[in-house]
């Protein structure tokens, strides 16, 4: 089991979505679609958090084998960082660069660590390969919320 197809999918998704993200105006990125729903800046901020959290999971599990990881409180993390005050351009650049690097990192992971058992927030164990696949699917789901239904996901229907 190889991480290479996942790394390629991540790289292609970033390449395809970056120009679409750059077309979003800063004012449009701060518009809340409904009460209690994240706006585009908050979604992208969440995806940056997800990149940071999963970066640690990828590298630590590959280096150390089976590990237990904490979950993260996404609502609180977005609130504390308040991406609404950041420029849309900064958020896009950080998200894009971080994910290009994560695609590189995934491409470096040896097949021998694909089955490393990982437990996140006390849930049932999953493999590192599963975490990597889920990371890309999760990202596509949220990108669809930002740029429209452009990226098919394994979650079933495209995001609305």
C-alpha positions, 0 to 999 in steps of 0.5 A, a space after each residue: 500500500 503506497 501513499 503515492 496516489 494520495 500524495 498525487 491526489 492532494 497535489 492535483 487538488 491543490 493545483 486545481 483549487 488554488 486559482 479558484 480560491 484566488 478568484 474569491 474576493 475578500 469581502 465575499 470570503 467573510 459573508 456568513 451563508 447562515 447563522 451558525 455556519 462558517 464563512 469561507 475564511 473560517 472554512 479555510 482557517 479550519 483547513 489550515 488547522 487540519 493541515 497542521 494537525 494531520 502533518 503531525 499525525 503523518 510524521 509522528 505515526 510514520 516515525 514512531 509506529 502506532 500512536 494515540 493522538 488527541 482530537 481537536 476542538 475545531 470550533 474553538 480553534 477557528 474562534 481563537 485564530 479569528 481568520 476573519 481579520 486575516 486577508 483572504 490572500 494570506 489564508 490562500 497562500 498558507 493553505 496552498 503552500 502547506 498542502 503542497 508540502 504535505 503532498 511532498 511529505 506523503 510521497 516520502 512516507 515508506 509503505 511500511 508505515 501504511 498500516 501503522 495503527 492510530 487512535 484519534 480522540 479515543 475512537 476506534 483505531 485506523 491506519 495511517 493510510 486511512 488517515 491520509 486518504 480521509 485528510 484529502 477527502 475532508 479537504 475536498 468536502 470543504 473546498 466544495 463549500 468554498 468554490 462550489 461542487 468541483 471536487 468529487 469526494 468519497 463521502 458520497 454526494 458532493 458538498 452542498 
